[in-house]
Amino acid sequence: MAKYGGGFGGGMGNMQNLIKQAQQMQQQMQKAQEELAETEVTGSAGGGLVEITMTCKKEVVAVSIKPEAVDTDDLEMLEDLIVAAFNDASTQADEETKAKMGPLAGGMGGMF
């Protein structure tokens, strides 16, 4: 009979290494999440008539509306510009999150 190297994946040493790697990955993910909470992106619409700045956690921190965007006879256009600016900022936040978290999520081999 063949002798096996002992247990799952070659013994307790490998299991300890896996646990250590998982802990390091968790710390890296936590750091990335903290950085994303502080990272701000700005979305705009109407050639910059409306701008919305938000964190990558999608908390709006600023809204800028240029006076020429305000037409009391056409508030619907302004509302549409605000929605478009928000969606632009949201897309940028998603891309930033994917760029920071993507490599970390893939590094655990699908564990998370």
Stockholm file with secondary structure:
# STOCKHOLM 1.0

chainA/1-112         MAKYGGGFGGGMGNMQNLIKQAQQMQQQMQKAQEELAETEVTGSAGGGLVEITMTCKKEVVAVSIKPEAVDTDDLEMLEDLIVAAFNDASTQADEETKAKMGPLAGGMGGMF
#=GR chainA/1-112 SS CCCCCSSGGGSHHHHHHHHHHHHHHHHHHHHHHHHHHHCEEEEEETTTTEEEEEETTCCEEEEEECGGGCCTTCHHHHHHHHHHHHHHHHHHHHHHHHHHHHHHHHHTTTCC
#=GC SS_cons         CCCCCSSGGGSHHHHHHHHHHHHHHHHHHHHHHHHHHHCEEEEEETTTTEEEEEETTCCEEEEEECGGGCCTTCHHHHHHHHHHHHHHHHHHHHHHHHHHHHHHHHHTTTCC
//
